[in-house]
Amino acid sequence: MLLAANPLGLEGSQAELVYNGFSFAVAAMGIGFVFFLVSRNRVAPQYRSAVTMSAMICGIAAYHYWRIFGQFNSGEWNEGYRYADWLLTVPLLVAELVVVSGLSKEAAKKVTPRLVVAALLMIATGYPGETAADGTSTRTVWGIISGLFMLYVLYELFAGEVGKALKSQSGEVGKKLNNVRYLLLFTWGVYPIAYILGDKDSWLSSTLGLGDSDATTAIQFGYTVADVLAKPGYGLIILGIALARSNAEGYRAA
Ligand code: RET
């Protein structure tokens, strides 16, 4: 047994999986932070803010995963670290996509604040639901409100102005923009599913026959894997887009 204390009431192999996930996330976020910092000058000045945001996102997450890992080991538990992390990082994730999207400066100035506010509200309204008792209508209602903000963000990124800018580009940049959009859709999809699975009384958990500790394992491991893909993984594709644009525009790193 790896843990002296087991704050989430997991069984041996479940606790090990969650423990290993947290440990891996600390490493991935920490190295992502360093990597994006040193990669910043490889791209043209107009794209550097996107790479800086990737470094910020990974740095913020390395800290929070360190705290999450630490408290899991010490026997305490507070879901707040995850939500504090998302509150800071999710607006940055959408903002950095706009930087490399090819949208004009004026259009970006208009759409970025809307996306950032919607992302903040999506996370802020998820928290009261996440911390409500299992099987309550509070959990469902906040989950639905949060989901509406998520749909708005996805609408902008797939069908709105940003969506059109992302879709209209060809060649290597166009392909990478497509990849990043689908990575975003796939990883973001994990969160509401993990939220539903995390409630052992939900229709999904009951249908799958998940017990209490199975549901907790699903939510914790699910969020962790999605975070690693959505932060350093996504940051790598954003860096690739920024590099491809910089090259196409004739920028040569010193
Ligand atoms: C919550 C509550 C239930 C409803 C919805 C949610 C969505 C969460 C999302 C989180 C994205 C986090 C990211 C983190 C990056 O590392 C809050 C679970 C819709 C989409 C991308």
Boltz pocket constraint, residues with backbone or C-beta under 6 A from the ligand:
constraints:
  - pocket:
      binder: B
      contacts: [[A, 86], [A, 89], [A, 90], [A, 93], [A, 122], [A, 123], [A, 125], [A, 126], [A, 127], [A, 129], [A, 142], [A, 143], [A, 144], [A, 146], [A, 147], [A, 150], [A, 188], [A, 189], [A, 191], [A, 192], [A, 195], [A, 226], [A, 227], [A, 228], [A, 230], [A, 231]]
      max_distance: 6.0
